[in-house]
Amino acid sequence: MEINKRSYTIVGHEEPHHIRMVSSLVDQKMREIHEANPSLDTAKLAVLTAVNTMNEYMKLKEECTELMNYIEKKEKEDGRES
């Protein structure tokens, strides 16, 4: 895989398509951050990419939890109405 103009061999248990998709998203995120901060060296760019990605992950996880709680609440309400 190529990320930030460097080649990497990535081995994992996921399907090759999944690994390619993840690598592509990491590359895309690094490019976005680099465009906004062109003076960052590779290490700082990688850390900032990881921080941004984890922030997005945590927001999505919170949204998922809220949705699951909402669904559970609705299912309980629907059970009482029957």
C-alpha positions in Angstrom: 0.0 0.0 0.0 1.1 3.6 -0.5 0.4 6.1 2.2 1.9 9.6 2.1 4.0 8.7 -0.9 5.6 5.8 1.0 5.1 2.1 0.3 4.0 -0.2 3.1 3.3 -3.9 3.3 0.3 -4.4 5.5 -0.7 -7.8 6.7 -3.9 -8.5 8.6 -6.8 -10.8 9.1 -9.2 -8.5 7.1 -10.0 -9.0 3.5 -7.5 -7.4 1.1 -10.2 -5.0 -0.1 -10.8 -3.8 3.4 -7.1 -3.3 4.0 -6.8 -1.3 0.7 -9.8 0.9 1.7 -8.4 1.6 5.2 -5.0 2.5 3.6 -6.6 4.8 1.1 -8.6 6.6 3.9 -5.4 7.0 5.9 -3.6 8.4 2.9 -6.5 10.7 2.1 -6.6 12.0 5.7 -2.9 12.6 5.7 -3.1 14.6 2.5 -5.9 16.7 3.9 -3.9 17.5 7.0 -0.7 18.1 5.0 -2.5 20.6 2.7 -3.7 22.6 5.8 -0.2 22.3 7.5 2.4 21.9 4.8 5.3 22.5 7.2 4.6 19.3 9.3 7.2 16.6 9.2 6.1 13.0 8.6 6.1 12.1 12.3 4.0 15.1 13.3 1.7 14.5 10.3 1.2 10.9 11.4 0.4 11.8 15.0 -2.0 14.6 13.9 -3.7 12.1 11.5 -4.0 9.6 14.3 -5.5 12.2 16.7 -8.0 13.4 14.1 -9.0 9.9 13.2 -9.5 8.9 16.8 -11.5 12.0 17.4 -13.8 11.1 14.5 -14.0 7.5 15.8 -15.0 8.6 19.3 -17.7 10.9 17.9 -19.1 8.1 15.7 -19.0 5.7 18.7 -20.9 8.1 20.8 -23.5 8.6 18.1 -23.8 4.8 17.7 -24.3 4.5 21.5 -27.0 7.2 21.4 -28.8 5.5 18.6 -28.6 2.1 20.3 -30.1 3.6 23.5 -32.8 5.3 21.5 -33.7 2.0 19.7 -33.7 0.2 23.0 -36.0 2.8 24.6 -38.4 2.7 21.6 -38.5 -1.1 21.7 -39.4 -1.0 25.4 -42.0 1.6 24.8 -43.5 -0.4 21.9 -43.5 -3.5 24.2 -45.6 -1.7 26.8 -48.2 -0.5 24.2 -48.9 -4.1 23.0 
